[in-house]
Every structure is written in C-alpha cells, then in structure tokens.
Amino acid sequence: MKIAVTGANGYIGSHVVKELLDCNHSVTAVDFNNNRIDKRADYLTIDIFDRNINLFEALRQPDVVLHFACKDVPVHNSLWHIDNISSNFYFVKNLIDNGLKYIITAGSMHDIGYFEGRMTENAVPNPLTFYGISKNTLRQLIEVYIKDKNVYYSHLRFFYTHCDDEQSSGSIFSKILQMSREGKKTFPFTDGKNQFDYIHINELAKQIRAVTEQTEVTGIINCCSGKPTAIKDQVEWFINTNKLDIAPEYGAFPSRPYDSPCIYGDNTKITAIMKNNSK
C-alpha cells in the first residue's frame, strides 16, 4: 500500500513509519524535520495547510493518509489547538476532494474528558481541554463531510505510551530521564494512585498499522492495552528497568483536575482487527 503519514517525525509517527516500512508498505513521510524518520521513507516537507495546491497529488496519491501532525501536544490548553481546527479540516477536505479514499486521524482519551473506568468507543465526548476539543471537533467535522462520499474514515483514540522515552516529549518518563541526567535524586510527583492505560510504543505502532491495512472496521477505534496500571507502579517499573538513581516524592503535587482516578480503554475492537490481520 501507498501510505502518507503527517507528523512523521513525531514520537508516535516515527514509530508508525518504521512499522509500516518493515511490513513492506510504501511510505511518504511528511514533517518539517526528519531526524527520527526511517531513511527508507519518501520524505516531504510540504505545507499541509496550503489550500491552493492539490495535496492528494503532492502526497503521491496515497491509498491511506495517517494524519498525526499536531503541535503543542503536551500543552493541553495551548491555543494552537483551537486556532488550527479549520486548517486541519481543510487539509482533510482537500485530500478527499482530490481523490483520497481512506483517512485516519489521531485522537486521545482527552477527546472524552473526565471519565471513570473502562472507556468504550461509544463514550460520550465532553472534552475539558483545548487539545481534546480540537481532536473531537475535527472528528465530528470529518464525519459530517463524508456522509455522502465513498470514503473510509477511522479516528484512533490513544491513551498512554511507554518505552523509547528519550523521544517522548513531555511525558513523565522523558522528564525523569532528564532529571536523572542532571544529577537529581528526587523529583516532586502526585500521589501516583491514578490508574491509566499504558501501551508499549511498538505495540501501538502495530495496532495502527493493522487499522491502516483494512477497511472492514472503521469509525472510532481505541488503540490501547485494555488494562489499568497505577502511575506509581509504571514510574517505579521505569526507574528500576533503567537503573536510575532517582525517586519520586509522592504527594508533592495534586493530580490534574481532569485526570480520572482510573481510566482505561476497551480494546475489543482493536483486538479483533489485529486478530483478523494475522490470518
């Protein structure tokens, strides 16, 4: 398949590009930088928000576009997310109007807002951050636009990732690595009791690749492990695995008001997709 990936130099995007290439797909990687992009990919630096060009042609007429480009991801209330909702929509519209048949966008658990327990794809969105609002709004706009068009659409809802943490900008794990390098022996932290859904970045890339390779199951798809893990346990596992001489000061910070005490994804849908792809 011919697959284009925007945000290909990002943490998730770069791993997905490698996974797709390892499975013999032709990949056009789009980003402003390419230091993390697999050299086997066809690298482009076009402005995806330019409404005056045929973006489908510019992206080499791909079978699928994975739209992962997103600035200020760790800053959930950055106004960039709101300012660029229309630009992201017109990017997708341009692709569809010029011939794209399958578009995949990236969302997250923040699309939903505050939620406790096992989150299915049918959970009602009530985002509490600009980041969540922008992702959910883009999904809604695309769903309305393609109603009378012969186009497949999947919206991937991500939770939390781990491993290759040097590249994971803004994550607690990359911050722990940085503080450890600076010689710090402790770092302030929450009580660590919140439970989230963590998935290895390589496993997430495999899930995304599986979605990309099929059109039988579309719509909102949770990409996740399907099980909750306390932040405390994940952080301590990370410190021990990397043999770091640093420890958290539990209780120094309160949890964010929009963080649930326990939230994890229902992985039934993605598990079925993975199973079908392995046949």
Disulfide bonds with the S-S distance in Angstrom:
none
